[in-house]
Amino acid sequence: MPPGEKGAEGVKRVCGIGLRAAGLVCALAVLCGRGLSAPAAPEYDPLALRAGAETRTVDLTAHDNARQRDIPLRVYLPSGKDGSPVVLFSHGLGGTREGSSFLGKHWSARGYVAVFLQHPGSDDAVWRGRPRARRLAAMTRAASGRNFLLRVQDVRAVLDQLAAWDKAATHPLAGRLDLARVGMSGHSFGAVTTQAVSGQAFLGAPRFTDARIKAAIVFSPGSPRRGDPKSAFSAVKIPWMLMTGTRDTAPIGDADVASRLAVFPALPPGGKYELVLWEAEHSAFTDRALPGDRVRRNPDHHRAILALSTAFWDATLRQNAAARVWLQGAGPRSVLEEKDRWRKK
């Protein structure tokens, strides 16, 4: 304000108006003077859902002509009609496309098309209808190299099918898929599947990496049975988030907590994260407890899983700067308990 211009008159001159009412002058003084400040940007919250955010599920079947194989899918569709980033989920041994629905519902409510695969040969048909005494043996047989190969081929076939459906004018997914932004995830056997298609190397075997996948979340990761973790994971080029628990063991296979924790140190730096939930068992990443669980499920585990996974997708697939700041800063600790462990590199 120039010298000599004081009070309301000065305010009126600076604001370029000729108001007579003292009340309006005072209001403009706040707006035009130092009292004016830009509204604070809303704080990033990966658990918040947009007003009116609704999702619906569509059950579909992807057919792989080359293998004459049908792959059941459950698709969680966000509201709206625009193309959205796509995240895939591969279930564990004996599971179905209906499992871990808490993930699909939240991710789709946050604007992602969540595609949950069901893998014939290692799904619920393995154990359903069998006497309880024979289920474990049947599940063990299904955890085979053949089913592993079928699974990684399923991922490629589903991505091909999604691309075709996106271009088909009358299909429910037509125009709904942004296939330039694809994330992959899975639990247990689905984690092994996810690792394979998103960068893991295998001793004496071909690579199964699919370049269309831009980021991956691995629930209950596992180290290779042959070779060392460093050789298996040192060439992973895309962001990975690992989630496990201090009681994350499974009744089938030899994946113990130590083998799960060996993955993160073997990954190269850059966009790599690890969450270890205190007292979380193998079922923490599913909708319900599993036979053999020994501790009571902690409801806060799902809250942490949803928050961190959503922030990861937002940061890597949407390139959301606020999500990246939240993930790299104090955000994760705000949804974790004291004994939960969080690491990044």
N, C-alpha and C positions, 0 to 999 in steps of 0.2 A: 504494500500500500504506500503510495507516495506520501512524503511528509505533509502533515497538516490535515490529512484525511483520516478522520477517526470515527469510531462508532458506526451507527446505522448508515449515515450518509456515505461513508467510505465503502461500506459493503455494497450499497446500491450502485455506486460508481463502478466498482470492480466487476460486479455481476452484469452490468450493462442494462439495468432496469430502473424504473422509477416508481417503486412501490411506496405507498403511503402508510399502509397498515403496519404498525410496529411488529405485530405477531408474525406476519409474513416475512418481514425483514430478518427477524431473528431466525426463522426457519431457513432462509436462504444463506444466512451467515454460516450455518452449520454445513449446508450443502457445498457452498463455494469456498469456505475457508478450510482450516486445518482439520475440522471435524469430518471432512469427507474421506471415506476410505472404501476401497473395493470390498465387496462381500467376500468373506472367507470361503475358499474352495472347500467343498464337502470332504471330510476325511475319508480316505479309502477304507472300505470295510468289505472284505470278501464274503462275509456271511449275509450282507444286506441283499434283499430282493427288491427289484424295481416294482413300483406301484403298478398293479394290474398284470404283473408277470404271471402268465399261466402256461402250463405245459400240457401236452397230450402225448400218449404213447401210440405208436403204430407198430404192429407186428408184421414183419415181412420175411421173405425167404430169398436169399441170394443163391442163384444156381451157377455153379462152375461147370461149364460145358466140357472143359478139358478133362476134368476128373469125374464128370457125371455125379457131382456131389452137391447136396443142398445144405445151406448154412442158415439156420434160423436166426433172425435178428429181432431185437426189440429196440425201437428208435424212440428216444425222448425228444420231442420237438418243442422248441421255444415258441412263444407267441410271435406274431409278425410274419411277414412273407419274404423278407430279404434273405440273401445268402448268409449263413452263419458258419463260424468255424466248426469243425467236426472233431470230436474226440471218440475214439474207439475204446472198448473195454472187453478184455478176454477173461472169462471166469476160470476158477480153479478146477481141479480134478473132481468130477462128479457134480459139477454145478450146471446152471442153465443161464439163459439170457435174462431171466427174471431176478438173478441174484444181485446183491449190492445195489439195490434200487435207490438207496439213499443218495448214492453218488449221482446216478442218472437224473434224478429229480432235481437236485440242487444245481448241477451243471447246466441243465437245460433252462432252469429258471434264471440262470445268469447269462443266457443268450447263446448257449452252445447246443449243437445237434449231437446228442450222445447216442452212439450206436453200440449196443451190447450184443456181442457175438455168442452163439452157442455152437460148440464144437462136437459134432457126432463122433462117437467112439471114445470120448473122454468126458461126456456129459452125464446127466443123472440116469441115463439108460444103463450105465455100468452097474449100478447098485439097486435101482428100483425094482421091486418085485422079488428080490433075492432074500433068502433067509439071512438074518443078521450075522450068523456065524460065518457066512461065506462072502459077506460084503467086502471085508478088508482085503481078502485075496483077489477078488475081482478088481478092486480099485488098484491094487499093486500091479496087476497085469496091464491095466489101462495106462499106467504111467510109463509108457514105452516110447522108444525112439520113433516108431512109426506114427504114433499119435502126435508126437512133437512136430514131425514133418507135416502132417495133415494140418495142424494148427497154424504154422507159419504160412502155409499155402492158403489157408482160409483168409488170413489178413489181406494178402495180395488180391485174392479173388473178390473180397468184399469191397475193397477200394476201387477195383475196376467196375464192379456193379454199381456202386454209388455214383461214379462218374457218368455211367449210362443213364441211371435214373434221374440225375440232375438235369439231363438234357431232354428227357422224355416229357413232352408237354402235358400229358394227362396223369402223370404219376404223382402220388402224394408228396414226394420229395423234389419235384421239379422246381428248379430255381432256388431251392432252400439251402444248398450246400456250398460253402466256400472251401473247395478242396485244395486251395493253395495254403490253407492253414489247418493242418491235420495233426492231432495229438494221439498218442497211443498209450494205453494203460492196461494193467491186468494184475490179478492176484494169484499167488502161488504158482500153479502150472501156467496160469495166465501171465504171471510175472516172467517166467522163463520164456514164454512166447513173446512178450513185450521186449525183453532184452535182446532176443534174437533178431527181431525186425527193426530194431532201432540202434544197432551198432555193435553188438557183441560179436567177437570172433570165436571160432571153434577150431580146436586142434585137429588138423587133418580133414576138415570138412569145409564145404563152401560157405560163403557169407550169405545171410538171409536178409540183409539190411534193405529196407525199402526207402528210397530217397524222398518219397512223398510225405514221410513222417517227420515233423519238425521239432517235436518235443515228446518226452515220455515220462510217465509216472509208474514206478514199479512198487507194487504192494507185496511185501514179503519177498525180497530179491533172493537170489541164490548164486553161489559161486559155481564154476564149472566142475564137473566130476573129474575131468582130465585136464591137465595143464594148470598153470597158476592164474590167479585173478588178474594180475598185471597184463599178461599176454591176451587175456580175454577182453579186457575193458579199456585198455590204454588208447585205443583208436576210436572210442565213442566221440562223435563230433557234435552231437546235438545236446541241448539241455536235458538233464535227467533229474528227477526227484525220487529218492528212495524213502520208503516208509516201512518200518518194522517195529517190533516190540521186544521187551526184555524177556518175554516168555513165548516168542514166536517160533514154535516148533510144530511139525506136522507128523501125523502117525505114519505117513507113507513117504519113502525116500529118506535121504540122509541130510536134508537141509536143516541144520540146527542154527541157533542164534549166531554162533561164531562165523558160519559160512555166509550168513546174511550180512553181518557187519564187515566182512572182508571185501565187499564190493566197492563201497565208497572210497576207501584209500587207493584202490586200483584205478579209479576214474581220473582222467586228466582234468586240470582245473578249468573253470569257466562254465558258469551256469549249472553247477552240480550242488545238490542239496540232499541232506539226510535227516530224517526224523526217526527217533527211537522213543516210542511211548512206554513209559514205566508201567510194568505189570500187564502190558497188552499181550494177549494170546493171538494165535493164528486167526481166530474168528473176529478180531477187532475190526477187520476191513470188510466184513460181511454184515448182512442184516440181522443175523441172529447167532446165538451160541452154537457151537459145534459139539458133537459127542466127544467126551474126554476133556472138555474145558475144566479147569481147576479153580479159577478165580472168578469172582463176580465181575461182569462187564461194567466198564466205567463209561457212562454216557458222555462224559467230556471228551472221550477219544474221538467220537464221530465229529464233534464240533471242531476239534483240531484238524482232523483229516479233511473236512470240507473246506475250512478256511485256507489251509496251506495249498491244497490241490487247486482251488479256485484262483488264488493269487498267482500260482505257477502258470496256469493256463492263460490268465490275463496278461502276465508279463511276457510270456514266450510266444503265444499265438496272436494276441492282440497288440503286442508291443506297448502295453499300457505303462507309462512312466510311473504313475502313482503306485501301481501294483509292484513294480520293480523296487521302488524305494521301500515300500512296506516289507517286501520279502527280504531285502538286503539289510534292513534296519531292525528296529525294535518290534515290528509287527508280529512276527511269529511268537515271541515270548508272551505277548498279550493273550494268546489263546492256548498256551501250554501250561502244564503244571510244573511245579518246582523240579521234580525228578526226571521230567522228560528231557531228552537230549536233542539239540538242534545244531547242525553243522552246515557250513557252506564253503564252497571254494570256486 
